[in-house]
């Protein structure tokens, strides 16, 4: 299964998602501090970064951009209050659809993670 970096400031969401992903066999590193997450990403390889994004907090998008620079091969998936979205890499033609409807159904997230890592 996948090595997943779960970086979000939301303690409850981080705990819930980590438990769900671990039950599916993924190795999960949970991080609350985005600066610490970048340090960890520079020290170890991850298949996927799963993070929250709030459009009113541009530092979250800056974090994702910095993470992509550290490891251009790593997949990134954002979770917002309304959906989960995988980011298409510039050199890829397409990516499997992992956009959930509003509101996001977190029970489907492990399935979306598996599809994205396999893409």
N, C-alpha and C positions, 0 to 999 in steps of 0.2 A: 504494500500500500504506500501511500504518500507521506512525505515529510512535510508537515504543514506548520507555518508560522501563523499564529492567531494573535493579531495585534489590534487591540481595542481598549479604550479607556473604560468601557462599560463592564464593570465587574460581573454582574449577573449574566450578561450575554456571553462574556468570555468563558465563564464556568459552564454554562449550558452547552455552548457549541463545542467546547473541548471534550466534554463528556460524550456527546453525540458522535463526534468524529473518532474518538478513541474506541467506542463500541463497534465502529465499522472497521477497525484495524489500522487507522492512521496514527502515525506518531505526531503528537501535537506539542508545540512549544508555545506557551501562553505568555504574552507580554502586554503590560499595561502602558508602559512608557515608550513612546514612538522613537525617541532618541536611542534608548537602550535596544530597541528592536533593530535599528540600523546597525548598531555595533554587533549584535548577534548574527545578523544576516551577513556581515563581512567576515565572520569567523566560521560559519557552517553553511552547507548547501541545503536549500529547501526546494521542494517541488512547487510549492504554492504559498503565496501570502494571502491570507484571508483577513480583511480589515474593514472597518466601518468608515463611512464617509458622510460628512455633513457639509453640504455645499456652503454653509455659512462659516465653515472653518477651513480656509484654504490650506492651512498647514497639513491637513490630512491628505490632500492631493499632492502636496510637495513631498510628504513622506513616501507616498506610493511611487512618485517619480524617482526619488533617491534610491528606493529599494530596487527599482527596475534597472537603474544604472549600476548598482552593485552586482546584480545577477540578471542579465538580459534574458536568460533562458527560463527564469522562474515565472510561473503563472501568477496572475493577480486577480483576485475576486473582491469586489466591494460589496458590502452590505449596507443598505440605507434603510430608512424606516419603511420604505415602500417596495424595495426590490433587491435582488442580488444580481450583480452584473459582472461578467468576466470581461477583462480588457483584451482586445485584439492586439497582437503585436504588429508593428508596422510592416513586417516582411511576410505576414500570413495573409492568404486570400480570404479566409473566413475562420470562424470558430464556432463550435457547437453552441446552440442557443441555451444560455443558462439564466435568462431573464425571467424572473418570477413575476406574477401579477401582484397587484396591491391588495392587501398587505402581503409581505413576504411570508411564506409558510416555512418556518425553520425546520420543520420535520423533513422537508425535501432537500435541505442543504447538503447532507452527506452524499446523496445521489448526484447532485450538481457538481460537487467537488470531484467525485470519481470520474464524471464525464470530462471535466475540464483537464484533469491531470492526464487522462488518456488521450486527449486531443493532440 
